[in-house]
C-alpha cells in the first residue's frame, strides 16, 4: 500500500498527526502546570512578608521555637498544601513545617530568592524544594531583619506534596480523560478529512498513471487521451496530462512510422535482391564467357557479349542511383530550392532530350503548351527529374507507331502538367499500386521490363515534397495520362 503516492502521503500525514498530537498534549499539560504555578505565585507573592510582619521568628539571633511551632501548626490547619521553611542568611534550612526526616537537601539556592526579592524576574520564579533532590516549585519569600541586620528568610513552597498527589489524581480524572478523548477525536477527524482530501487530489494522478500503463500495455500503439477539462490547464497535473497526450501521439506516430519503415526495409531487401540478382548474374555470365572462350569468339560475338554486359552494368548503375535518390527523398535529406521558372520552356527542353530516342522507337512526341502559361514556384532540377521519369515510363509502355503528348495549363493557384501516351494502359486493379516502389505492370504487354519500378515512386515523392499531388488515369488499350500540379510564385509585398 505504501508504494503508491497516496499510501506515502497517508503515512506521512499519520506520522505528522501523531507527532503534532503528542507535542500538543505534552505542551498543554506543561503549560497548564506552569500557569497554575504562576497564578499561585501571583496570589501568594506577599504571603511570606505577612508572616514576617505578624510573627517574631528570630529573636536575639536565636530561633523563636515556640512562635515557630505555633505558626507551623496554624498554617497546617489553614492551608495543608503550604510548606514553610525558616532559612538562614545563606539559604541553609534552620527549621520547617512537617515531621522530621522529610528533607532531601538542607541548602536552598539563593539566586531565585534574590531574583524574587529584586522584583525584576518574570513569574513564575521556581526555587529549590527541600523535600526533593531535584524538583523546583513556586515559592514566596521574605527577609527577616533585626536592627536592619539580615537574620534569615521565611521561605514558603506554595504547592506542597499534597498538591503533587492531587495532580497525579487529576491525570486519571474524568475531565482529563474527556479532554484527551475530545482532542483525540478531533485529531482523528482531521486525519480522516486529510486522507479524503489527499484521495481527491491524487485521483487525477492515478488516472494519468493508468493511462500511461494502458499505453505501455498496448505496445505504445493506442492510448486513451487523458482528459484535461480546462484549457489552458490550471495546475501541474493538467500540464502533465497535456504533455502526455502530445507525447503519446508522437510516440504512436513514430512507432507506426518505424513499422512502416521496417516493412519498407523488408520489401526493399527482397526487391533489391531480386532486381540486382538478374543483371549481376547476366553480367557475370557474359564476362566469364569472354574469359573462357576469348580465343574462339568472333569479333561480332565478342562485341555482342560486351554490349550485353555493358547494358547490364548500366542497369545496375541506374538501379543503385535510383535507390539512393529514393532513400534521400524518404528521409527528407533532399530539400527543394524553389524558384520561379517557365513551365512551357522546361517542357520543351525535356522533350528535346527524348526526341531522338522516341524517333528510334517509332514514337511521336507532341508538345501542347501555351507560352503564356504562368510561371511555377518549384525546384527546377527536381521537376525536370519528374518529367524525365514520366516520359521515360511512357516510352517504355508505348508501342511503335504510338504517341506521347505533353501539355500544361493553369488551374486555380496551380499549374498542371500532363504526360499522356497511347500505350497499352494500366488495369484498374493495378492503378492504386503503380506509385509503390519496385512495382511493375504484370501485364504481358507491359512493354520493356528493364526498369526497376522506382521512377514513378521518385516522381511522387518529389511532387509531394513541393506540396503538390500526382495522379493517373488509364484505359486498357487506349493509354494513360499522368498529371501533377505546381504552385504559382508567392507575390511578396515590398
Secondary structure, DSSP 4 states (H G I P E B T S, - for coil): -TTSHHHHHHHHHHHHHHHHHHHHHHHHHHHHHHHHHHHHHHHTTTHHHHHHHH---EETTEE-HHHHHHHHHHHHHH-TT-EEEEE-TTSBEEEESS-TT--S-SB--HHHHHHHHHT-SPSPPEEE-TTSSS-EEEEEEEEEEETTEEEEEEEEESS-HHHHHHHHHHHTSHHHHHHHHHHHHHHHHHHHHHHHHHHHHHHHHHHHHHHHHHHHHTTTS--PPPP--SSS-SSHHHHHHHHHHHHHHHHHHHHHHHHHHHHHHHHHHHHHHHHHHHHHHHHHHHHHHHHHSTTT--HHHHHHHHHHHHHHHHHHHHHHHHHHHHHHHHTT------EEE-HHHHHHHHHHHHHHHHHHHT-EEEEEE-TTPPPEEE-HHHHHHHHHHHHHHHHHT--TT-EEEEEEEEETTEEEEEEEE-SS---GGGGGGTTSTT----STT-----S-S-HHHHHHHHHHHTT--EEEEEETTTEEEEEEEEEPPPPPP-
